[in-house]
Amino acid sequence: MSDHYLDESLFEELRSILDTEFPNLIHTFIQDSGQRLNDLREAFGHGQVEDVRKAAHSLKGASSNLGLLRLAEECRLLEDAAREGELASESTRVEAIAREQARAVEILKSRL
């Protein structure tokens, strides 16, 4: 996968620091990111702007911590739109986040 998708140095530093606990972190992210994505989709579907912002913010932070650059950026853009109360044209962004989350899971599983 592209270096523009994953910050390899951050990822490997985290692996080195966490050592045997690293797989637990990856498994937790995989599970939690799926739930956060579900929460985001549900909030978006109900027009709950603040809940969309919170879900995007949460997923952005978790993604950033692992060096998942594209997923974090898509979440940041949606979070910014929600902060501005402008979600009407963001359905494609929600689907982009879903694609990037699936890609992140694929990358992370390949790194275990």
C-alpha positions in Angstrom: 0.0 0.0 0.0 1.0 3.6 -0.6 3.2 5.5 1.9 0.6 8.3 1.5 -2.0 6.1 3.1 0.0 4.9 6.0 2.7 6.7 7.9 5.1 3.8 8.1 7.6 5.4 10.5 4.8 6.2 13.0 3.3 2.7 12.6 6.6 0.9 13.1 7.5 3.2 16.1 4.2 2.2 17.7 4.8 -1.4 17.0 8.2 -1.2 18.6 6.9 0.6 21.7 4.0 -1.7 22.3 5.8 -4.9 21.4 3.6 -7.8 22.3 0.6 -5.5 23.0 0.6 -4.2 19.4 -1.7 -6.9 18.0 -4.3 -6.1 20.8 -4.2 -2.4 19.6 -4.8 -3.5 16.0 -7.7 -5.8 16.9 -9.2 -3.1 19.1 -9.0 -0.5 16.3 -10.5 -2.9 13.8 -13.5 -3.6 16.1 -13.9 0.0 17.3 -13.5 1.6 13.9 -16.3 -0.6 12.5 -18.6 0.5 15.3 -17.6 4.2 14.9 -18.4 3.9 11.2 -21.8 2.5 12.0 -22.4 5.3 14.5 -21.4 7.8 11.9 -23.6 6.4 9.2 -26.6 6.2 11.6 -26.1 9.8 12.8 -25.7 11.0 9.2 -28.9 9.2 8.1 -30.8 10.9 10.9 -29.3 14.3 10.2 -27.7 14.5 13.7 -25.0 16.9 12.9 -23.3 17.0 16.3 -23.3 13.2 16.5 -21.7 13.1 13.0 -19.1 15.5 14.2 -18.3 13.5 17.3 -18.1 10.2 15.4 -15.9 11.7 12.7 -13.7 13.2 15.4 -13.3 10.0 17.3 -12.5 7.9 14.1 -10.1 10.6 13.0 -8.2 10.5 16.3 -7.9 6.7 16.4 -6.8 6.7 12.7 -4.2 9.4 13.3 -2.8 7.5 16.2 -2.0 4.5 13.9 -0.8 6.6 11.1 -3.8 5.9 8.8 -3.4 9.2 6.9 -6.2 9.0 4.3 -8.8 7.8 6.7 -7.9 10.5 9.2 -8.1 13.2 6.5 -11.5 12.0 5.2 -12.8 12.1 8.8 -11.3 15.6 9.4 -13.1 16.9 6.3 -16.4 15.5 7.5 -15.9 16.7 11.0 -15.2 20.2 9.6 -18.4 20.1 7.5 -20.4 19.0 10.5 -18.9 21.8 12.6 -20.1 24.2 9.9 -23.5 22.5 9.9 -23.1 21.6 6.2 -23.8 17.9 5.8 -26.3 18.1 2.8 -23.6 17.4 0.3 -21.4 15.0 2.4 -22.9 11.6 1.6 -20.0 10.9 -0.8 -17.6 11.7 2.1 -19.3 9.2 4.4 -18.9 6.5 1.7 -15.3 7.5 1.2 -14.8 7.1 4.9 -16.4 3.6 4.7 -14.0 2.7 1.9 -11.0 4.0 3.7 -12.0 2.2 6.9 -12.2 -1.1 5.0 -8.8 -0.4 3.4 -7.4 0.4 6.8 -8.7 -2.9 8.2 -7.1 -4.7 5.2 -3.7 -3.0 5.8 -3.8 -3.6 9.5 -4.6 -7.3 9.2 -1.8 -7.7 6.7 0.6 -6.2 9.3 -0.2 -8.5 12.2 
